[in-house]
Amino acid sequence: MLSGGRQVNRAGRTRELGEGPVSYIVVISLIAAVVLALGLSGIGGTVANRIYLAVCKVMEAGGLVDSCANSDGRPEARGTPTGGPSPSITSTPSGPGTPGPSDSPGPSDSPSPSPSPSSPVRPVKRPEPVCTADGTAGYDDITVVVPLRFVNVRGSVRVFYSMAKIVTPGKPDRWTVALGAFGEGGAQAPEIPLNKGPLSGGINGLWGGLNITGAQYYTFDNEKDAREFPARYAAEHAKFIARHHPAVAPLMRVPFLGGMLRDLLKPRKLPAPVRWSVEAGPAGGFTPKLKIGGFDFSAATRYWSLSGVQRDKDGNTILNMRDKILTDPTLTFDLTKLPKQVTQRGAEAVLKELEVAGKAKFGPYFEIPDKLRDYINRSLANGVKTGVTVELIGQNEYQYVVDKNGNPVKFTRNVLTSWTLRGRENVTLGGGKGKTEIPLTRQIPLDGGRQVTSYSLDLSDPQNRNVATGVFATGMLTQKTAGSAIFTEYTPFGQQMDDLLRTRGTNTRTTYDESVRGRSAGLEGLGRLGGGAIRYDGEDSQTTLTKAEIWRDGFGWVPWNECHR
């Protein structure tokens, strides 16, 4: 494992015409021996720099470099003959650095060594490493489907929050909280049925539309304030609404009562956001469903392709593109397919548990009314299902950072993959021909994981800037970051970007354990046509950092210990 300062794994490759081959063979052999020894022994960065300084002295004595004045042993290469290729001296990054959802988007703090006026060669400047450690997140979502004659109208509103610990080498830890909401609207096709042999089902909820997302970001120097802030934020906005509500505002002028209301609804100042963001773009989804025997399979799938802008308190601007796809393959078994006496005993057990819970909360005289008992019995006979859900998420994000003076400073790419395994319990209340169904779902976390790979590139270098601008502009024109991912691999701009991120960028990979608890409820079969619905969905997740790595040239992925603190 390597730790400590930066290491150089490539020396300057220029030489003056007329130099003899023997001296080059000796120098190359010496450098190769040192690099091999470092790779095999895992020697520390401080010792490595001293060895490289010694090697540089040999190179200086042989006339291969101008000077070994740099404290970390990086040689200043001699000039390249006119018309020849420009050599590069690559240093390894010291950690991850991407201005993602929880990172400050300002320009890099890493110093940029000034090249010698007589030489086009200069050491690589890499963005400052930043690590996102443990975090929590959650959302609540309401979706409404209004059936029309030929097509349904679909709308959705979601509020969300996230909190993450941010670790930056050499700086105090901080906690970033994001609070936001999105709105979606679009057209949804009626169900497309599929009935073939023992299979039945179809494509349900095929829709497409527009998504608009907004968020604000806040930073705290301790975890307690960060965890309490979402509740404070919600309370202050609720008080604002109450103060201006037509039914409450007149009461605030009533003697005595008005004083109590003013004290209760008195506003308390919230911290100012450090950043805000707005995104918009196409969104869509569908849910394939299959039924065979007592088993049901479904895979609710959603897709977003968003572009937008972020702005921070210092005047820096982030142009953002991201694509996200989510799918929930679910397999459940209908317990009503079991023998009737089994389901009846199960229904009685459920009712008994409800009565025990009610007596504990409301007292020993609590009983479930007979009408409600009969309704629950009928509902349980209509549908009780249990099974598992595997949620799969993939996201690809590009960010182009411009400082307050309009200068490009950083390009980042973040690739996220996650999976969670959950137990699932479905109960459908009501239902029957021509009747409204009330599906209730509870999801129990079983296992899960998340991995985020981040690449960042400093744009003060003209070559980096030109390639990054080309890649980002193409992605904006196509309005699809997934398209950007494709041409990243196959177009000249994309191939150059891959090479630059690999050889001149700061590349990190963080792995997390993830636990997600989900819930949903709704009303199905509404309206004269029976295609209307109101659905509620919610999730709460917890991520725990388990592994942090950084890419070092010549060594591959190595542990990044500074992230674990």
Secondary structure, DSSP 4 states (H G I P E B T S, - for coil): ---SS--B--------TT--HHHHHHHHHHHHHHHHHHHHHT--HHHHHHHHHHHHHHHHHTTSEEE--STT---EEPPPPTTSPPP-B-B---S-----TTS--SPP-S--PPPPTT-S--BPP-PPP-EEEEEEEEEEEEEEEEE-SS-EEEEEEEEEEEEEEEE-TTS--EEEEEEEEEEEEEEEPPPEEEEETTEEEEEEEEEEEEEEEEEEEEEESSHHHHHHHHHHHHHHHHHHHHHT-TTTGGGGGSTTHHHHHHHHT---PPPPPSEEEEEEEEEEEEEEEEEETTEEEEEEEEEEEEEEEEEETTS-EEEEEEEEEEEEEEEEEEGGGS-HHHHHHHHHHHHHHHHHHHHHHH-TT----HHHHHHHHHHHHH-EEEEEEEEEEEEEEEEEEE-TTS-EEEEEEEEEEEEEEEEEEEEEEE-STT--EEEEEEEEEEEEEEEEEEEEEESSSHHHHHHHHHHHHHHHHHT-HHHHHHHHHHSHHHHHHHHHHHHHSEEEEEEEEEEEEEEEEEEEEESTTS-EEEEEEEEEEEEEEEEEEEEETTTEEEE-GGG--
